[in-house]
Amino acid sequence: MKLWELARGVDGTVTEVDGKDALTARLGDLGFVRGTHVRVDRIISGGELYAVTLRGYTLTLRRGDADAISVKCDS
């Protein structure tokens, strides 16, 4: 499943980051690499923005960026 499909408050693990080279590199720099645990804390602006916690910090992603991140649900 894609990161944006993960329900609010549910933990997941990144399985793949698939996007154009620059996007993949940027997401990797932010900590989205295979095996990283993530949680969607908030869905903002009708599903266009996602507040995600990973590696001890929270950041906001656009849905298009969240679509490049595949996760498996941990629960």
N, C-alpha and C positions, 0 to 999 in steps of 0.2 A: 504494500500500500504506500501511497505517497504521504509525506509529512502533513499536508493540509487535510488529509482524510482522518488523521488521528484525532480522537475525541478529546475535548478539553479535560485536563486533569489526568489523562492516561499516559503512562510511561511507555516509551518505545526505544528501540535500538536502531541506529543507522545501519542499513545494509549496503547502500550504494548511493553515490552522488553522481548524477548523470546530467550533464549540461554542456554548453559550449566551454571551451578551454578556460576562458577568463572567468566565467561563472563558477566552474568547478574549482578553480584555484582560489577564488575569493571565499567560497563556502568552506573549503579546506582550511584556509587561514582563520576563519571564524570558529573552527573546531568541529565542523561536520565531516567526520571521517568514519569509516567502517568501524563498528563496535561502540561508538559513543552513545551514551544514554541521553535521551531527550524527553521533554514533557511540554505539551502545549498548555500554557497557563491561561491564555486569553485569546479569543477570536474577536477582532476589532473591525469596524467599518463594514459590517455585513459579510464578513468572510474574505475581505481583501488583505488584511494584515493579521499576522499570527505572532503572539508573544510566546517565545520558546525559551525554556531553561535548559542549559547544558553546561557541563564543566564548571558549575558554580556561578554562572552569571545568566542574565536574561537579556535576550535581544529580540528585535521585531523584524520579521521577514515579510516580504510581499508574497502573495499567493504564487506568482510565477516562479519565484525562487524556491518556495516550499515544494513546488511541483517537481523540482529537480532532485529532491532528496527522498529516497526510498527508505522505509522503516518497517520493522516488524513490531507488533504489539507485544509488550512484556507481560500483560495481565491475562 
